[in-house]
């Protein structure tokens, strides 16, 4: 009986229009511009799965966002590791990573924005005996790193990022050989691929847009 | 008649009081700049010692719930005669997340930092010691009450993690407590 009335027919047509319009709208995109942003921040890093042991680091980074899907991260940090209370192992890293966002819809105002990253850095290691600072060795080298992470977009311009990446050292490592109170620091002769797992928390603020496209 | 007057008076006072509560001015807004300077006692877990710091901080509220902060601790002395460290100055930078209700502000934060430390050579039985820079990580929880646009009361507890890796290895794990009166300024009203 409903279908036979003119008003019922019009109601059904309108209902269909509303429903299909809802579907065609898809996921609403943020109006916040996504590319060209320059952001600065600071970071703290936990180094694990290193032959030396576990260490804590401090550093900074700046980011240049190329598009809604691709970002670049330019970083520097300093990590200090205590080796059996006898040796201090210090790492300095300066490098860069490309950050790729696999899910374009996950950006501000969404809270979590996952990403994968990979890059390269220059890596300096110095190992020093604590009780005798004249007993030290150092080496320069390079490394590659790759991993995953996520931004926590707390506001339009501020985010906290969590990253977990493994860094492979492309160089001969230094070893601290400890035998009682005797400490010797030697360079490994074979170049087996070694590295460490770096878990980083960073705080970033978008300062300005370098371009407006 | 007297009863009616009493009821009217009570009603009038109630209305005025409710109006006062409704009009309490919100101080915690984006653009709020907050600065603090105080003396901070601490408990260092290795060797179970206490140190005193001059603690200064500068915090800017990005939104009502989020702020960016920088804090500095200058080691002003020790409560122990056989102190492990000659000095342990530190600097932190990070963000705080705020749970606000009117001008009450409970916050938590995570702040990485750096410390400049030097072991006391005599108390640690070594001939001499060198100063060194060490990375730190800290977690902070605190409470602010904003009295008005100029002053606020603050209370803050910070737990610090780190290691001193020069001369002798020592843990820098420490608990610090700060409290006092701070100054605040709403920068958006200036421009």
Contacts between the chains, C-beta under 8 A, distances in Angstrom:
chain1	res1	chain2	res2	distance
A	42	B	93	5.3
A	42	B	94	7.4
A	42	B	112	6.2
A	43	B	112	6.8
A	44	B	112	3.2
A	44	B	135	6.9
A	44	B	137	5.1
A	45	B	135	8.0
A	55	B	163	7.9
A	56	B	135	4.6
A	56	B	136	7.3
A	56	B	137	6.1
A	56	B	161	7.2
A	56	B	162	6.1
A	56	B	163	6.9
A	57	B	135	5.1
A	58	B	112	5.6
A	58	B	113	7.0
A	58	B	114	5.4
A	58	B	135	3.7
A	58	B	136	7.3
A	78	B	133	7.7
A	78	B	135	6.6
A	79	B	135	7.0
A	80	B	134	6.0
A	80	B	135	6.0
A	80	B	163	6.9
A	80	B	165	5.2
A	81	B	165	7.7
A	82	B	163	5.5
A	82	B	165	5.1
A	82	B	169	5.0
A	85	B	168	7.9
A	85	B	169	4.4
A	88	B	165	4.0
A	88	B	166	6.8
A	130	B	165	7.0
A	130	B	166	7.0
A	130	B	167	5.9
A	130	B	168	6.4
A	130	B	169	6.5
A	131	B	126	7.8
A	131	B	167	7.4
A	131	B	168	8.0
A	133	B	130	6.8
A	154	B	63	7.8
A	154	B	65	7.9
A	154	B	66	5.1
A	154	B	95	7.7
A	154	B	97	7.7
A	155	B	62	5.6
A	155	B	63	5.2
A	155	B	66	5.8
A	157	B	62	7.3
A	158	B	62	5.5
A	158	B	66	6.2
A	158	B	68	7.2
A	158	B	95	7.1
A	160	B	95	6.8
A	160	B	110	8.0
A	201	B	110	6.7
A	201	B	112	7.3
A	203	B	68	7.4
A	203	B	93	7.5
A	203	B	94	5.6
A	203	B	95	5.3
A	205	B	68	6.8
